[in-house]
Amino acid sequence: MSDTDSFIEEVTEEVKRDKLFAIFRKYGWIAVLGVIVLVGGASYNEYAKSKARVAAEAAGDAISAALAVEDAQARADALGALDLAGQPRILSDMIRAGELHAVGNADGAVAALAPYVADATLAPVYRDLAVLKTAMLGAANIDAQARIAMLASIASPGAPYRLLAEEQIAVAQIEAGQLDAAIEGLRAIAEDGEASQALRRRAVQMIVALGGDLTAATDG
């Protein structure tokens, strides 16, 4: 290779480097920003997880402390006074409803659950539970037919508490004097493969108590 060719090649390489550096100076900040975003995003994600974990632990400790109180009414008051939001608030109110019912305040129990029963946007695992507990805790003050209608809304296939709702529907039907319908519903529970052994056993016991036919039913 001649000196001229070598010189041209060196100049060409130098021009390429200059262009590369120019591009880096012009657009390099984008790559740097991308790295910062990635690192920052990962850090924030970990921070958010840690913050959520700490908040959940604090809420759990607060609920546990409220439940450590010996008197049921005092437990209900302590739970109601907690400064909670989201899932911890829902859990606290569900427990508080049970405590209020334990001291004979069925109306208070139903009132504690009412916001969740009325919230159509709430996840079914919470809303359906609120409906189920309302029907159970408020049974003394809610007409049997009203309870049946209420429970039917959470007894559809795939609903999280379908079988428990069906059991409570049978209880309400017995109260309303609809014995044949109750026995039929209980038999369906006893034959349902998704029912727990305890639930199937209760269904069979109720069928027997009502004088129903156990031919098709099983306690597994």
Secondary structure as UniProt FT lines:
FT   HELIX           3..67
FT   HELIX           72..80
FT   HELIX           86..102
FT   TURN            103..104
FT   HELIX           106..118
FT   TURN            120..121
FT   HELIX           124..137
FT   TURN            138..141
FT   HELIX           144..152
FT   TURN            153..154
FT   TURN            157..158
FT   TURN            160..161
FT   HELIX           162..175
FT   TURN            176..177
FT   HELIX           179..191
FT   TURN            193..194
FT   HELIX           197..209
FT   TURN            210..211
//
